């Protein structure tokens, strides 16, 4: 009975030892084997089933995927001595698990060690450009400079820098008023230029319209004078033709026109001789009308 129990105990221990000796590395992971916290082999274990010494060795796993960490919001000074608050996000991949374990052990320690390097590179990059340039056309070049500066330092930690991005760009409170004032001045200047352009275009359009209007009026007056002259000539021609055929009728019309102009006023006093042609013609026609 004692031997049977002894066999069972040994069998259970063997099963536990076998279970502890086998381990699986999942897809997207890599591992190294440690013995009492020290590296026993420089072999990097990829995905699959692996074995180790039970109860002595321990598998330490590392992610193959891209990891990242954020830096805290820090102040930097641009080349024009203007201050700005920035924080970054760094993406990396564990390229050498052995070196990574030897230098920083884990991801948390890595963030603590490499964050000052990223912050220092960020301040150096911003110091090379003006604030306006950094927040506009120089931003991509600045980020590229930060990435290149961090890549070399990152190799000593066994990681590969994938990307570095500026997450936030802020400004100290004392700078905000100056920034808003400059923005207001820029907008006022832009509005003034737009108004000046509008007034200039208005003057051009008004001048062209006045010129065209003067031309139209001048042309209309010329055509009117021409038509009137032609009408007067035609009228005179008709009168001349008619009067040449009957001179008495012409003289009759002239007298009527004279009477129309002279007798129109109520307060006009005429003193005429009986032999006056003006009076004779008037009396003659009045006498005919009275008959």
Buried (B, 14 or more C-beta within 10 A) or exposed (E): EEEEEEEEEEEEEEEEEEEBBEBEBEEEBBBBBBEEEEBBEEEEBEBEEBEBEBEEBBBBEBEBEEBBBBBEEBEBEBEEEBBBBBBBBBBBBBBBBBBBBEBBEEBEEBBEBBBEBBBBBBBBBBEBBBBBBBBEEBBEBBBEBBBEBBBEBBBEBBBBBBEBBBEEBEBEEEBEEEEEEEEEEEEEEEEEEEEEEEEEEEEEEEEEEEEEEEEEEEEEEEEEEEEEEEEEEEEEEEEEEEBEEEEEEBEEEEBEEEBEEEEEEEEEEEEEEEEEEBEEBBEEBEEEEEE
